[in-house]
Amino acid sequence: MDNSPRAWAPKPGLVGVGWVLTAVSAIALGWNITSGDRPGTLLLAVVSAAFLAASLHGTVVRPRLLADSEGVRVRTLGGTHFHPWSRLGLRLTTTRRYGRDVEALELDPTDGRLTVFGWVELGTDPHDVHEELLRLRQNPHNTG
């Protein structure tokens, strides 16, 4: 059984769309500043900042989640955090949002840093990642 390291991150195309939206909103902000529309300028500034933050996050924290036979590594803007399998709770949760069921992967290490991943951060279905993590966790010494 193959236990080589696995990595998950936002899809590059999605991050690319975020950068395009950042550029477009920044251009619109520049045009709007000259119009004297203060509420519109404020709104575009907030939208531009949000697109910039999301795009930067999606670019910098790659891969977002890395798993191998030893445990998982979660990459954040503050660095990479390692959690061995023996000290990690792993759950798949389903919540209802906007009339549909949404799955999320929860990593609950003993250090109290609960991390929740959706499909955007993982680049794939959290259910598939959960199954892959369970497989790696059950066979930690079989290194393929």
Backbone torsions as a table, in degrees:
resi	resn	phi	psi	omega
1	MET	NA	132.9	-176.4
2	ASP	-79.4	116.7	178.1
3	ASN	-114.4	30.1	178.7
4	SER	-65.1	155.2	-178.2
5	PRO	-56.0	144.8	178.1
6	ARG	-120.6	143.9	-179.5
7	ALA	-134.2	145.1	178.2
8	TRP	-134.3	140.9	179.8
9	ALA	-156.2	165.0	175.3
10	PRO	-57.3	146.6	180.0
11	LYS	-62.4	135.7	-179.4
12	PRO	-56.8	-37.0	179.4
13	GLY	-63.0	-38.5	179.0
14	LEU	-66.9	-40.7	177.6
15	VAL	-66.2	-39.5	177.2
16	GLY	-61.3	-42.4	176.4
17	VAL	-61.4	-39.1	177.1
18	GLY	-60.0	-41.6	179.2
19	TRP	-68.3	-37.3	176.6
20	VAL	-63.5	-45.1	178.4
21	LEU	-64.0	-34.2	175.6
22	THR	-62.1	-46.8	-179.6
23	ALA	-64.8	-45.3	-179.8
24	VAL	-62.5	-43.7	-179.7
25	SER	-68.1	-32.5	177.6
26	ALA	-68.9	-39.4	176.6
27	ILE	-64.7	-44.7	178.2
28	ALA	-61.8	-37.1	177.7
29	LEU	-62.9	-45.0	178.3
30	GLY	-59.0	-43.6	178.3
31	TRP	-66.4	-39.6	-175.8
32	ASN	-71.0	-28.8	179.2
33	ILE	-59.4	-37.8	-179.0
34	THR	-74.0	-15.1	-176.6
35	SER	-81.8	-17.7	-178.9
36	GLY	81.1	9.0	179.5
37	ASP	-85.8	90.8	-176.1
38	ARG	-62.3	-46.8	178.2
39	PRO	-61.1	-40.0	178.4
40	GLY	-65.9	-39.0	178.1
41	THR	-64.4	-43.4	178.7
42	LEU	-62.8	-45.0	179.0
43	LEU	-61.2	-46.1	178.8
44	LEU	-65.4	-34.2	177.1
45	ALA	-64.7	-41.9	178.7
46	VAL	-65.6	-44.6	179.2
47	VAL	-62.2	-45.5	179.1
48	SER	-60.9	-43.2	179.0
49	ALA	-64.1	-39.9	179.3
50	ALA	-65.3	-45.5	178.0
51	PHE	-62.1	-41.3	179.4
52	LEU	-62.6	-46.8	-178.9
53	ALA	-62.8	-44.8	-179.2
54	ALA	-65.8	-42.1	-179.4
55	SER	-67.8	-42.2	178.3
56	LEU	-62.9	-44.2	178.6
57	HIS	-60.7	-46.2	-179.8
58	GLY	-64.6	-24.8	179.6
59	THR	-85.7	-42.9	-171.8
60	VAL	-78.4	-38.4	-173.1
61	VAL	-94.6	51.6	178.3
62	ARG	-105.4	133.8	-12.1
63	PRO	-74.1	148.5	-178.2
64	ARG	-72.0	-37.8	-179.3
65	LEU	-136.3	130.2	178.5
66	LEU	-129.8	131.6	-179.3
67	ALA	-130.3	143.1	175.0
68	ASP	-145.9	-166.2	-176.1
69	SER	-68.2	-18.9	-178.8
70	GLU	-86.9	-32.2	-176.3
71	GLY	160.4	-153.2	-179.5
72	VAL	-123.1	152.2	174.0
73	ARG	-121.6	128.5	179.1
74	VAL	-110.5	122.2	-179.3
75	ARG	-95.2	128.7	177.6
76	THR	-129.1	175.3	176.1
77	LEU	-64.7	-23.0	179.6
78	GLY	-87.4	-0.8	179.8
79	GLY	128.7	-171.3	-179.7
80	THR	-104.7	132.3	-178.5
81	HIS	-113.9	124.3	179.6
82	PHE	-96.9	136.4	177.1
83	HIS	-131.9	113.2	177.6
84	PRO	-68.5	153.1	-178.5
85	TRP	-54.9	-37.8	-176.1
86	SER	-66.7	-16.4	-177.1
87	ARG	-120.4	29.4	-174.2
88	LEU	-132.2	123.9	170.5
89	GLY	-89.1	142.1	-174.9
90	LEU	-134.9	122.2	-178.8
91	ARG	-137.9	150.9	170.3
92	LEU	-111.9	121.1	-178.1
93	THR	-114.5	152.2	176.6
94	THR	-126.2	127.7	176.8
95	THR	-126.4	157.5	179.8
96	ARG	-98.9	120.7	179.2
97	ARG	-133.3	130.1	177.2
98	TYR	50.2	40.1	175.6
99	GLY	80.2	9.6	177.5
100	ARG	-138.3	155.6	179.1
101	ASP	-81.8	132.7	-179.4
102	VAL	-122.3	126.4	178.2
103	GLU	-93.0	146.9	176.3
104	ALA	-140.0	145.3	176.4
105	LEU	-97.7	126.2	178.7
106	GLU	-111.4	127.1	172.4
107	LEU	-107.7	121.2	-176.0
108	ASP	-123.7	84.6	179.0
109	PRO	-75.0	162.5	-178.2
110	THR	-67.7	-13.9	178.8
111	ASP	-81.4	-0.1	175.1
112	GLY	86.5	9.2	-179.7
113	ARG	-92.9	71.9	178.1
114	LEU	-60.1	128.9	178.6
115	THR	-125.4	130.6	-178.6
116	VAL	-116.0	128.4	-179.5
117	PHE	-117.1	132.9	171.2
118	GLY	-106.2	-176.6	-177.2
119	TRP	-65.6	-28.0	-179.1
120	VAL	-66.1	-46.5	-178.9
121	GLU	-70.5	-31.8	-177.9
122	LEU	-88.5	-21.9	-177.6
123	GLY	77.8	6.3	-179.8
124	THR	-159.0	179.0	-178.8
125	ASP	-67.3	125.3	179.2
126	PRO	-56.8	-30.0	178.2
127	HIS	-61.3	-43.6	179.1
128	ASP	-65.1	-39.9	178.8
129	VAL	-66.3	-41.6	178.6
130	HIS	-58.1	-47.0	178.7
131	GLU	-61.1	-41.7	179.5
132	GLU	-65.1	-41.2	178.5
133	LEU	-66.2	-40.2	177.1
134	LEU	-62.1	-40.1	178.9
135	ARG	-64.0	-45.1	178.2
136	LEU	-64.3	-38.6	-179.0
137	ARG	-67.3	-38.0	-178.2
138	GLN	-73.4	-22.4	-178.0
139	ASN	-124.8	59.1	-173.1
140	PRO	-69.3	-24.0	-175.2
141	HIS	-99.4	-7.6	177.5
142	ASN	-88.4	99.1	-173.3
143	THR	-93.8	22.2	171.2
144	GLY	73.9	NA	NA
